[in-house]
Amino acid sequence: MHRLNLTIDEELYEEARAASYLEKKSISQIVRESLREYLERKKEMKKRRNLVLEADEKDELLRILREETFSNEDEFRKKFDL
């Protein structure tokens, strides 16, 4: 696990604290679950996230982030004659 410092406004914190008490879960657990659900809902970004996570070099990463369209593996192989 990684430690993450997070800044939120007072109202959101109080709501999270109340939810934590009612659900008998830590605020950290609620944040982890919420982030996991958010990333699952953003499935259209999943391919891009995976490419970023797998990028080996800074230039490759910057190119991936600039790209608006992504091709599937077959298109990639055809494009680069692999």
C-alpha positions in Angstrom: 0.0 0.0 0.0 1.0 3.6 -0.6 0.4 6.5 1.7 -1.4 9.4 0.1 -1.9 12.9 1.6 -5.2 14.4 0.6 -6.7 17.9 1.2 -10.5 18.2 1.2 -12.8 20.9 2.5 -14.3 20.8 5.9 -17.9 19.9 4.8 -16.7 16.9 2.7 -14.5 15.8 5.6 -17.4 15.9 8.1 -19.6 13.9 5.6 -16.9 11.3 5.2 -16.4 11.1 9.0 -20.2 10.5 9.5 -20.2 7.9 6.7 -17.2 6.3 8.3 -19.0 6.0 11.6 -22.2 4.7 10.1 -20.6 2.2 7.8 -18.0 1.2 10.4 -15.2 1.7 7.9 -12.2 3.9 8.0 -12.2 7.1 5.8 -9.2 5.6 4.0 -11.2 2.5 3.1 -14.1 4.7 1.8 -11.6 6.7 -0.3 -10.0 3.5 -1.7 -13.4 2.1 -2.6 -14.6 5.4 -4.1 -11.4 5.7 -6.2 -11.7 2.1 -7.4 -15.4 2.7 -8.4 -14.4 6.0 -10.2 -11.7 4.2 -12.2 -14.1 1.4 -13.1 -16.7 3.9 -14.4 -14.0 5.5 -16.6 -13.5 2.4 -18.7 -12.9 4.5 -21.9 -9.7 5.8 -20.2 -8.5 2.3 -19.2 -6.5 1.6 -22.3 -4.8 5.0 -22.0 -4.1 4.4 -18.4 -2.5 1.0 -19.1 -0.4 2.5 -21.9 0.9 5.2 -19.5 1.6 2.7 -16.8 3.5 0.5 -19.3 5.5 3.3 -21.0 9.3 2.8 -20.7 10.6 6.3 -21.6 9.7 9.9 -21.0 9.3 10.6 -24.7 7.0 7.6 -25.2 4.9 8.7 -22.2 4.6 12.3 -23.5 3.5 11.0 -26.9 0.9 8.8 -25.3 -0.5 11.6 -23.3 -0.7 13.9 -26.4 -2.5 11.3 -28.5 -6.3 11.7 -28.8 -7.0 8.5 -30.6 -5.7 5.0 -29.8 -5.6 2.0 -32.1 -6.0 -1.6 -31.1 -3.2 -4.1 -31.2 -4.0 -5.2 -34.8 -4.1 -1.7 -36.1 -0.8 -1.0 -34.3 0.9 -4.0 -35.9 -0.3 -3.0 -39.4 0.8 0.6 -38.9 4.3 -0.3 -37.8 4.6 -3.4 -40.0 5.1 -5.8 -37.1 
